[in-house]
Amino acid sequence: MPPVKDLVQLGQRVAATHGWAAAKAFKAYAWTEADQARIAACAADLLKVFPQQPGTGMLLSAALAVQLERHLNAPVHLVAGTLSIDGTPVRGDCEPFDGAQVFGEDKPTWNGHVWIMVGAHVVDVAIFGLARSADCHPELARHVHSVFGQDKGLYADQWRRARRVGLEYEPQYVLSSEDVDCLMTAAYRLLSGD
């Protein structure tokens, strides 16, 4: 599939896994200050209990997406794709992949990035933990620490405004409910210590 360049194309990806009504709600949503406060509170609560281990970013993102679905009256979608810093891919490779196959596995092994879209807004709870990990791409670590500092836990902004801070989120696949359930099974195992 060609890269997603605008909200119309991203809405088509939402429709592919969630239907046209979900895509319409996705494109129509505008967040409020109350929504932003709920997002921040859910992320802070989750970060207190979620193990900070290498390779758990997509599980953390899935867990926050489920929490946001429970606490917001908003279209929440988990999205997979490529994260770039000033045009250089640092997570993912911009190449097409079979999302249903990747996320249908018990333990997905994929080198891309997973984040949440709440309407046209990026909510990324994994980027700061990733930037602190030993196996992080050096450009991502440098950029995150220099632009945001080291004590942050959540990035949230309009999808297109992320470029103003040097982040480019290229959506390639919107995870289905079944995909999220598979990730949540792995997240529960991690949380329970299995």
C-alpha positions in Angstrom: 0.0 0.0 0.0 1.2 3.5 -0.7 2.2 5.7 2.3 -0.5 7.6 4.1 -0.1 11.3 3.5 -3.4 12.8 4.8 -6.4 12.1 7.0 -8.5 10.9 4.1 -6.0 8.1 3.5 -5.7 7.3 7.2 -9.5 7.2 7.4 -9.4 4.6 4.7 -7.0 2.5 6.8 -9.3 2.8 9.8 -12.2 1.7 7.6 -10.3 -1.4 6.4 -10.1 -2.8 9.9 -13.0 -1.1 11.7 -15.6 -0.1 9.0 -16.7 3.2 7.5 -18.7 4.4 10.5 -15.5 4.2 12.6 -13.6 6.1 9.8 -16.2 8.8 9.8 -16.1 9.2 13.6 -12.3 9.2 13.4 -12.1 12.1 10.9 -14.8 14.1 12.7 -13.4 14.0 16.2 -11.8 17.0 17.9 -10.4 16.6 21.4 -11.3 18.8 24.3 -9.2 19.9 27.3 -11.1 17.3 29.4 -10.1 14.6 26.9 -6.5 15.7 27.0 -6.5 15.6 30.8 -8.0 12.0 30.8 -5.4 10.9 28.3 -2.6 12.3 30.5 -4.1 10.7 33.7 -4.5 7.3 32.0 -0.9 7.4 30.7 0.4 8.4 34.1 -1.5 5.6 35.9 -0.3 3.0 33.4 3.3 4.1 33.5 3.3 3.6 37.3 2.5 -0.1 37.0 3.8 -1.2 33.5 7.3 -2.8 33.5 9.8 -0.7 31.7 11.6 -3.4 29.7 13.1 -3.3 26.3 10.8 -4.4 23.5 7.5 -3.8 25.4 6.6 -0.5 23.7 3.8 -2.0 21.5 2.4 -3.8 24.6 2.4 -0.5 26.5 0.7 1.3 23.6 -2.0 -1.4 23.4 -2.7 -1.2 27.1 -3.1 2.5 27.0 -5.3 2.3 23.9 -7.6 -0.1 25.8 -7.7 2.3 28.8 -8.5 5.2 26.6 -11.3 3.4 25.0 -12.8 2.9 28.5 -12.3 6.4 29.6 -13.0 8.6 26.6 -16.0 9.0 24.3 -13.7 9.2 21.3 -12.4 7.1 18.4 -9.2 5.4 19.7 -7.2 3.3 17.2 -3.8 1.6 17.6 -1.6 2.2 14.6 1.6 0.6 13.3 4.1 2.1 11.0 7.3 4.0 10.7 8.6 6.6 13.0 11.2 9.0 11.5 13.3 11.8 12.9 13.6 14.7 10.4 12.9 12.3 7.5 15.2 9.4 8.7 13.4 6.2 9.7 14.4 5.2 13.3 11.6 2.6 13.9 10.4 0.7 10.9 11.5 0.9 7.3 8.6 2.4 5.4 8.1 -0.9 3.6 4.7 -2.5 3.4 4.0 -5.4 5.7 1.1 -7.7 6.5 -0.3 -6.2 9.7 -2.8 -9.0 10.3 0.0 -11.6 10.1 2.4 -9.6 12.3 0.0 -8.7 15.0 -1.8 -12.1 14.9 1.3 -13.7 16.3 1.6 -14.6 20.0 4.8 -12.5 20.3 5.1 -10.1 17.4 8.6 -9.6 16.2 8.5 -6.5 14.1 10.9 -3.5 14.0 8.3 -0.7 13.4 6.6 1.6 15.8 3.1 1.4 17.4 1.2 4.4 18.6 -2.3 5.5 19.3 -4.5 7.8 17.2 -7.4 9.6 19.0 -9.0 11.1 16.0 -6.3 13.0 14.2 -4.1 13.2 17.3 -1.0 11.1 18.0 -0.7 9.7 21.5 2.6 8.0 22.0 3.4 6.5 25.4 6.3 4.3 24.1 8.7 6.9 22.6 10.2 8.1 25.8 10.9 4.7 27.2 12.3 3.6 23.9 14.6 6.7 23.9 16.0 5.6 27.3 16.6 2.0 26.3 20.1 0.7 25.5 19.1 -0.6 22.1 17.5 2.6 20.9 18.5 4.1 17.6 21.0 6.8 18.6 19.3 9.5 16.5 16.0 8.9 18.2 17.5 9.0 21.7 19.4 12.2 20.9 16.4 13.9 19.4 13.9 12.9 22.1 16.3 14.0 24.9 17.3 17.3 23.3 13.7 18.3 22.3 11.7 17.0 25.2 14.1 16.2 28.0 14.5 13.0 29.9 11.7 13.0 32.4 8.7 12.8 30.0 6.3 9.9 29.7 3.8 10.8 27.0 3.8 12.7 23.6 0.4 13.9 22.4 -0.3 16.3 19.6 -2.0 16.7 16.3 -0.7 14.1 13.8 0.5 16.7 11.3 2.0 19.0 14.0 4.4 16.3 15.1 6.6 17.4 12.2 7.2 20.7 13.9 9.2 18.9 16.6 11.0 16.6 14.1 8.8 13.5 14.5 7.1 11.9 11.5 4.5 9.2 12.1 3.8 7.2 8.9 0.8 5.0 9.5 0.9 1.8 7.5 -1.7 -0.4 9.4 -4.5 0.3 11.8 -4.8 -2.7 14.2 -8.1 -4.5 14.3 -9.8 -5.4 17.6 -8.4 -8.9 17.3 -4.9 -7.6 16.8 -5.2 -5.4 20.0 -6.6 -8.4 21.9 -3.5 -10.5 21.0 -1.2 -7.7 22.2 -3.3 -7.3 25.4 -2.9 -11.0 26.1 0.9 -10.5 26.0 0.7 -7.3 28.1 -1.4 -9.2 30.8 1.3 -11.9 30.8 4.0 -9.3 31.3 2.1 -7.5 34.1 1.4 -10.8 35.9 5.0 -11.9 35.6 4.4 -15.0 33.5 
